[in-house]
Amino acid sequence: MRNRFPRSVYDTGSDPDPRFTLANERTLLAWLRTSLALLAAGVALETLGLPLQPTLRLVASVALVVLAIALPPVAWLSWAATERAMRRGEPLPSSVLAPGLTVALPVIGLVILAGLLLG
């Protein structure tokens, strides 16, 4: 067998159906695109100088950029955990990404709304 990266994933169990592995990879790529969108939103919010209360605009921008930075490593760990579970024939782990963003994005939206109303 050729060396595949990361070994901590591919040295576990046996290869699952390729369709499942590819679906897991597509999910990772979707989270990476989400991270890129969050980064773009954070930069745009601060750069465009929208009529928001300046402190709240900065808080929302920084929160978006921090989420964008944190998302790829967490997505990678989630991909690896899912891949290992498939290779072992175990139940798939639950997502830690979706619940976190489900809470964080409305909070950031409320900060932006407050910035609009106070700006």
N, C-alpha and C positions, 0 to 999 in steps of 0.2 A: 504494500500500500504506500502511495506517495505521502509525503509530509503535507499536512493541511493545517492551516491556522484558524483558530487557536487549538492547540493540541488538547487543552483541558476540555474542549467540547468534542472534538473528533476522535479522541482516544477512548470515548465512552460508548458502550453499547454497540449497536449495529446501525447501518444506514437505514433511515426510514424511507418511505415512499418519497421520491424526489419532489412530487407535487407539494407535499407538506413542508419540506425544507425550503422550497422556492417561495411558498406563501409566507413562511416565517421571515424570509429575507425581504419580501415586499413590504411586510409590516414594519421592519426595521427602517427601510428606506422611506416609508410614509412618515415615521416619527422624525427622521432627519429632515424631510421637507417641512414638517411642522416647525421644527427648530429654526430653520432658515426663515420661515415666514414670521416667527416671533422676533427674530433678530431684526429683520427688515422693518417690522412694525415699531419696535423700540427705537431704532435709529431714526425712522421717519417722524415719529411723534416728537422727538426732541429737535430734529433738524428743521422741520417745516415751520416751526415757530407758530403753531396754532394758537388761537386766543384762549389759552387755558391758564389757570392760576399757575405760575411758574414752578412753585415747589411741588404741586401735585403732578404736573406734567413730568418733572424730573423723576419723581417717585415711580410713576407708571412706566416711564421709559426704562429706568434701571431694572424694575421688576421684570419687564419683558425680556430685556437682554440677559438677566440672570437666568430666567427660565430657558432661554435659548442656549445658554452655555451648559446648563445642567442636563438638558434633555438628551443629547447624544450619548453620554456615558451610561445613563440609566437605560436608554433604549438598547444599547449594546449588551448590557448585563441581562436585560429581559430577553433579548434574542438568544443569548447563550443559555440561559436557564430553560427556555422553551425547547431549544434544539437538544439539550441534554435529556430533557424529559421525554422527547419523542424517541431519541436513540435508545432509551432504557425501557420504553413502553409504559411510562408512568403517566398519571394525569398531568395535564398542562398547568403550569403555575398561573395564578391570577395576575392581572395587569396592575402594576403600581403607577403606571403613567396616566391612564385615563382618569382615575379618581383625582389625582393631584391636579391635573389641568382643569378638570371639571370644577374644582374649587378655586384655583388660582385665577383663571380667566375672568369669571364674573367679579371677583374682588378687584382686579385691575380695571375692569370696565366701570365699576362704581367709582374708583379713584378718578378715572378720566371724566366721568359724568360730573363728579363734584368739581373737578377742575374747570369744566365748561361753565357750570352754574356760578362758580365763584370768580371766574376770570372776567 
